Amino acid sequence: MLFRKVRRGETRILLGSTFKLGIGVNVQDNLIALHHLDVPWRPSDMVQREGRILRQGNQNESVHIYRYVTQGSFDAYSWQLLETKQRFISALLSGQMGQRDGQDMSNEALSYAEVKALAVGNPIIKERIEVANELARYLFLQRSLTQSRQDAAEEHIALCHRIASINEQIVLCEEDAVFAKTLEKASKEIRAEMRQRLQKALIQADMSPKETSIGTYSGFEVVLPAGMLPDKPFCFLRRKGSYEVKLGREEAGNLVRIDNFIARFDDYLAELRQKVIELKNLAAQAKKTSEEVGDYSGNIDQCRKKLADIDKKLGVIK
């Protein structure tokens, strides 16, 4: 009854613990502001609290979230605990556990650190926390930028290899396309024999550890692949090049699929050439990304210098 009144807007203020107003509480329809009156013990508690208002079904385009801290109180330590836990959780989920070369901080961890800074009474310590947070952001951005460039460089190399491979396929396919145009339609007897051999081989070749050559049809060797799944049959047509042709489980239609593929070599060639164009565009973009200039080293050096100056003021270093 109470939650229904909140959803309707009849009750304007709802006060409760994380346990009482956490998972399963749907009162978001008209919520405009959320107030954290204390510091929760677990990051998941904070997520559950804010999940009551940051939720599908809220009719307000924007909402307000307030976190209250008392300067110079135990609040700073409480936010420190929450920040530490969030760092650990974020590192665990992102697979970064064990890295010692600086710490990536999630947005949640940075947010908690900023609130902690507000609760610290000493303005110099407050400034140090703020600069440390700023340094952590720049380290994260620098690491992400470096990783992005490295990934782009690796992608460029892989794309170039793939382009070269397809170009080799195109050369072979051009020869087979010329040959295919000289073919005459196979006789009924040859087609009937190949259809039966293909069907028999399909039944026997399910998950076979070796390739199975069925014979030659219209100048192309018909080969069933190793490890073929029963529900996804296909074969290879091989002459100068090798081409995959999808098949069905029923005998009818499989030979027609092979005939149709041989008849459309020009279309297959066009697809290969178009694929090369697309891959070249992707390779060019990857190369551009890998060679982009600019980084956050200046910002990082500046923050580290600020931290050193603050530490001197605090007497941490001489």
C-alpha positions as CSV (number, residue, x, y, z in Angstrom):
1,M,0.0,0.0,0.0
2,L,2.8,2.4,0.9
3,F,4.8,1.7,-2.2
4,R,1.6,2.2,-4.3
5,K,1.1,5.7,-2.8
6,V,4.7,6.6,-3.6
7,R,4.3,5.5,-7.2
8,R,1.2,7.7,-7.4
9,G,2.9,10.6,-5.8
10,E,0.6,10.7,-2.8
11,T,3.5,10.0,-0.5
12,R,6.3,12.4,-1.3
13,I,9.0,11.3,1.1
14,L,10.1,7.7,1.7
15,L,12.7,6.9,4.4
16,G,14.2,3.5,5.0
17,S,17.3,1.3,5.2
18,T,19.1,-0.3,2.3
19,F,17.6,-3.7,3.3
20,K,14.0,-2.3,3.3
21,L,14.3,-0.1,0.2
22,G,16.7,-2.2,-1.9
23,I,16.2,-5.2,-4.2
24,G,12.6,-5.6,-5.4
25,V,11.4,-2.1,-4.4
26,N,9.7,-0.5,-7.5
27,V,8.7,3.0,-6.5
28,Q,10.6,4.9,-9.2
29,D,7.7,6.4,-11.2
30,N,7.8,9.9,-9.7
31,L,11.1,10.0,-7.8
32,I,13.1,13.1,-8.3
33,A,15.8,13.0,-5.6
34,L,17.7,10.3,-3.6
35,H,19.5,11.2,-0.4
36,H,22.3,9.0,1.1
37,L,22.1,9.8,4.8
38,D,25.0,7.4,5.7
39,V,27.8,5.5,4.0
40,P,26.9,1.9,3.1
41,W,29.2,-0.9,4.0
42,R,29.3,-2.5,0.5
43,P,29.5,-1.0,-3.0
44,S,26.6,-3.2,-4.0
45,D,24.5,-1.5,-1.3
46,M,25.2,1.9,-3.1
47,V,24.2,0.3,-6.4
48,Q,20.9,-1.0,-4.9
49,R,20.1,2.3,-3.3
50,E,20.6,4.3,-6.5
51,G,18.9,1.6,-8.5
52,R,15.6,2.6,-6.9
53,I,15.7,6.0,-8.8
54,L,18.0,5.2,-11.8
55,R,15.5,2.8,-13.1
56,Q,13.3,2.3,-16.2
57,G,9.9,3.7,-15.5
58,N,11.0,6.9,-13.9
59,Q,8.9,9.6,-15.5
60,N,11.5,12.4,-14.8
61,E,14.1,13.2,-17.4
62,S,16.7,14.0,-14.8
63,V,17.1,13.2,-11.1
64,H,19.3,14.3,-8.2
65,I,21.4,12.1,-6.0
66,Y,22.8,13.6,-2.7
67,R,25.6,12.2,-0.6
68,Y,26.1,13.8,2.9
69,V,29.4,14.0,4.6
70,T,30.7,15.8,7.7
71,Q,34.0,17.5,7.3
72,G,36.7,16.1,9.6
73,S,34.6,13.2,10.7
74,F,34.8,9.4,10.4
75,D,33.0,9.8,7.1
76,A,36.3,10.0,5.3
77,Y,37.4,6.6,6.6
78,S,34.1,5.1,5.6
79,W,34.3,6.4,2.1
80,Q,38.0,5.2,2.0
81,L,36.7,1.6,2.8
82,L,34.0,1.9,0.1
83,E,36.6,3.1,-2.4
84,T,39.0,0.3,-1.6
85,K,36.3,-2.3,-2.0
86,Q,35.2,-0.9,-5.3
87,R,38.8,-0.8,-6.6
88,F,39.1,-4.5,-5.7
89,I,35.8,-5.5,-7.3
90,S,36.5,-3.5,-10.5
91,A,40.0,-5.0,-10.8
92,L,38.6,-8.5,-10.3
93,L,35.8,-8.1,-12.8
94,S,38.1,-6.5,-15.5
95,G,40.7,-9.2,-15.1
96,Q,43.3,-6.7,-13.8
97,M,44.1,-8.5,-10.6
98,G,47.8,-8.9,-10.0
99,Q,48.9,-5.9,-12.0
100,R,51.3,-3.6,-10.2
101,D,51.9,-0.9,-12.8
102,G,49.3,1.6,-11.5
103,Q,45.6,1.1,-10.9
104,D,42.7,1.6,-13.3
105,M,39.9,3.1,-11.3
106,S,36.3,2.6,-12.3
107,N,34.0,5.6,-12.3
108,E,32.4,4.4,-9.1
109,A,35.8,4.2,-7.3
110,L,36.7,7.7,-8.4
111,S,33.3,9.0,-7.3
112,Y,33.8,7.5,-3.8
113,A,37.3,9.0,-3.6
114,E,35.9,12.5,-4.4
115,V,33.3,12.3,-1.7
116,K,36.0,11.1,0.7
117,A,38.0,14.2,-0.2
118,L,35.1,16.5,0.8
119,A,35.1,14.9,4.2
120,V,38.7,15.5,5.0
121,G,39.2,18.6,7.2
122,N,42.8,19.5,6.2
123,P,42.7,21.5,2.9
124,I,46.1,20.3,1.9
125,I,45.1,16.6,2.3
126,K,41.9,17.4,0.5
127,E,44.0,18.9,-2.4
128,R,46.2,15.9,-2.4
129,I,43.3,13.5,-2.8
130,E,41.9,15.5,-5.6
131,V,45.2,15.6,-7.5
132,A,45.7,11.9,-6.9
133,N,42.2,11.3,-8.4
134,E,43.1,13.4,-11.4
135,L,46.3,11.5,-11.8
136,A,44.5,8.2,-11.7
137,R,42.1,9.4,-14.4
138,Y,45.0,10.4,-16.7
139,L,46.8,7.1,-16.1
140,F,43.6,5.3,-17.0
141,L,43.2,7.3,-20.2
142,Q,46.8,6.9,-21.1
143,R,46.7,3.2,-20.6
144,S,43.4,2.9,-22.6
145,L,44.9,5.0,-25.4
146,T,48.1,2.9,-25.6
147,Q,46.0,-0.3,-25.6
148,S,43.8,1.1,-28.3
149,R,46.8,1.9,-30.5
150,Q,48.3,-1.5,-29.9
151,D,45.1,-3.3,-30.8
152,A,44.7,-1.2,-33.9
153,A,48.3,-2.1,-35.0
154,E,47.6,-5.8,-34.5
155,E,44.3,-5.5,-36.3
156,H,46.1,-3.8,-39.3
157,I,48.6,-6.7,-39.6
158,A,45.8,-9.3,-39.4
159,L,43.8,-7.5,-42.0
160,C,46.8,-7.2,-44.4
161,H,47.3,-11.0,-44.1
162,R,43.7,-11.6,-44.8
163,I,43.7,-9.3,-47.8
164,A,46.7,-11.1,-49.2
165,S,45.0,-14.5,-48.7
166,I,41.8,-13.3,-50.5
167,N,43.9,-11.9,-53.4
168,E,45.5,-15.3,-53.8
169,Q,42.0,-16.9,-53.8
170,I,40.9,-14.4,-56.5
171,V,43.7,-15.4,-58.8
172,L,42.8,-19.1,-58.5
173,C,39.1,-18.3,-58.8
174,E,39.6,-16.4,-62.0
175,E,41.1,-19.5,-63.6
176,D,38.3,-21.7,-62.3
177,A,35.7,-19.2,-63.5
178,V,37.1,-19.4,-67.1
179,F,37.1,-23.2,-66.9
180,A,33.5,-23.2,-65.6
181,K,32.3,-21.3,-68.6
182,T,33.5,-24.1,-70.9
183,L,31.5,-26.8,-69.1
184,E,28.5,-28.6,-70.5
185,K,25.7,-29.9,-68.4
186,A,26.4,-33.4,-67.0
187,S,24.3,-36.2,-68.3
188,K,21.4,-37.6,-66.3
189,E,23.3,-40.8,-65.6
190,I,26.3,-38.9,-64.2
191,R,24.1,-36.7,-62.1
192,A,22.1,-39.6,-60.7
193,E,25.3,-41.4,-59.7
194,M,26.9,-38.4,-58.1
195,R,23.7,-37.6,-56.2
196,Q,23.6,-41.1,-54.7
197,R,27.3,-41.1,-53.8
198,L,27.0,-37.7,-52.2
199,Q,24.0,-38.7,-50.1
200,K,25.6,-41.9,-49.0
201,A,28.8,-40.1,-48.1
202,L,26.8,-37.5,-46.1
203,I,25.3,-40.2,-44.0
204,Q,28.6,-41.8,-43.3
205,A,30.7,-38.7,-42.8
206,D,29.0,-37.2,-39.7
207,M,31.8,-36.0,-37.4
208,S,34.4,-38.0,-39.4
209,P,38.0,-37.3,-38.4
210,K,39.2,-37.3,-42.0
211,E,38.1,-35.6,-45.2
212,T,36.1,-37.8,-47.6
213,S,36.6,-37.4,-51.4
214,I,33.5,-38.4,-53.3
215,G,35.0,-38.0,-56.8
216,T,35.0,-35.5,-59.6
217,Y,31.9,-33.7,-60.9
218,S,32.0,-31.2,-63.8
219,G,35.8,-31.0,-63.4
220,F,35.8,-30.2,-59.7
221,E,36.7,-32.7,-56.9
222,V,33.9,-33.0,-54.4
223,V,35.2,-33.3,-50.8
224,L,33.3,-33.6,-47.5
225,P,35.3,-31.9,-44.7
226,A,36.6,-33.6,-41.5
227,G,34.5,-33.0,-38.3
228,M,31.4,-31.8,-40.2
229,L,28.4,-31.3,-37.9
230,P,25.3,-33.4,-38.8
231,D,23.0,-30.4,-38.8
232,K,25.3,-28.2,-40.9
233,P,26.5,-30.3,-43.9
234,F,28.7,-28.7,-46.6
235,C,31.3,-29.8,-49.1
236,F,34.3,-28.3,-50.8
237,L,34.7,-28.0,-54.6
238,R,38.3,-28.1,-55.5
239,R,40.2,-27.4,-58.7
240,K,42.7,-24.5,-58.7
241,G,40.9,-23.1,-55.7
242,S,38.8,-24.5,-53.0
243,Y,35.2,-23.4,-52.5
244,E,32.6,-24.1,-49.7
245,V,29.1,-25.1,-50.8
246,K,26.4,-25.5,-48.2
247,L,24.3,-28.6,-48.4
248,G,21.0,-30.0,-47.0
249,R,20.3,-33.3,-45.2
250,E,17.9,-34.5,-47.9
251,E,19.2,-35.9,-51.1
252,A,17.0,-33.7,-53.3
253,G,18.6,-30.4,-54.1
254,N,22.2,-31.0,-53.1
255,L,23.5,-31.5,-56.6
256,V,21.5,-28.4,-57.7
257,R,23.3,-26.4,-55.1
258,I,26.6,-27.5,-56.5
259,D,25.5,-26.8,-60.1
260,N,24.3,-23.3,-59.0
261,F,27.6,-22.5,-57.4
262,I,29.6,-23.5,-60.5
263,A,27.3,-21.4,-62.6
264,R,27.8,-18.3,-60.5
265,F,31.6,-18.1,-60.4
266,D,31.5,-14.5,-61.7
267,D,29.2,-13.5,-58.8
268,Y,31.6,-15.3,-56.3
269,L,34.5,-13.4,-57.8
270,A,32.7,-10.1,-57.4
271,E,32.0,-10.9,-53.7
272,L,35.7,-11.6,-53.2
273,R,36.8,-8.4,-54.8
274,Q,34.2,-6.4,-52.8
275,K,35.5,-8.0,-49.6
276,V,39.0,-6.9,-50.4
277,I,37.8,-3.3,-50.8
278,E,36.0,-3.4,-47.5
279,L,39.0,-5.0,-45.7
280,K,41.4,-2.3,-47.2
281,N,39.1,0.4,-45.8
282,L,39.2,-1.3,-42.4
283,A,43.0,-1.7,-42.6
284,A,43.5,2.0,-43.5
285,Q,41.4,3.0,-40.5
286,A,43.3,0.7,-38.2
287,K,46.6,2.0,-39.5
288,K,45.4,5.6,-38.9
289,T,44.3,4.8,-35.3
290,S,47.6,3.0,-34.6
291,E,49.6,6.1,-35.8
292,E,47.6,8.8,-34.0
293,V,49.7,11.3,-32.1
294,G,49.1,12.9,-28.8
295,D,48.8,11.4,-25.3
296,Y,48.3,12.4,-21.7
297,S,52.0,12.3,-20.6
298,G,52.0,16.0,-20.1
299,N,49.0,15.9,-17.8
300,I,50.5,12.9,-15.9
301,D,53.8,14.7,-15.3
302,Q,52.0,17.8,-14.2
303,C,49.9,15.9,-11.7
304,R,52.9,14.0,-10.3
305,K,54.8,17.3,-9.9
306,K,51.8,18.7,-8.0
307,L,51.7,15.6,-5.7
308,A,55.4,15.9,-5.0
309,D,54.9,19.6,-4.0
310,I,52.0,18.8,-1.8
311,D,53.9,15.9,-0.1
312,K,56.7,18.4,0.7
313,K,54.2,20.6,2.3
314,L,52.8,17.7,4.3
315,G,56.3,16.6,5.3
316,V,55.9,13.2,3.6
317,I,59.1,13.8,1.5
318,K,61.9,16.3,2.0
